[in-house]
């Protein structure tokens, strides 16, 4: 996929519907740009918890965000549902780069696209560690 080729649903092997909330709208009547990053966090972490066994409360290994970016193409507004697509663009030993697309209901072209890098660290020391096998197996299923 290139800059001139728009992202479509078929490009993303995992999907999650996320409802917008009243508080997501800003004074201009649309979802504020910073909330899009919350949607990215939601689709990623929901997948890691449900499919990879990530234990966000007591696990020894956690993922921390090292980088994120978003390109906005169309606005969302409450009470729309956001349909988030997720894929893995690069899977390293200690880090993963996700690509995310946010779709309006019934639309094939993404309203926003972005990227997010997780570095996996030991919770106690915050030192980078290899991605645990359960998480790695789940992430491999999303490789583009």
Secondary structure, 3 states (H helix, E strand, C coil): CCCCCCCEHHHCCEEEEEECCHHHECCCCCECHHHHHHHHHHHHHHHHHHHHCCCCCCCCEEEEEEEEEEEECCCCCCCCEEEEEEEEEEECCCEEEEEEEEEECCCCECCEEEEEEEEEEECCCCCECCCCHHHHHHHHCCEC
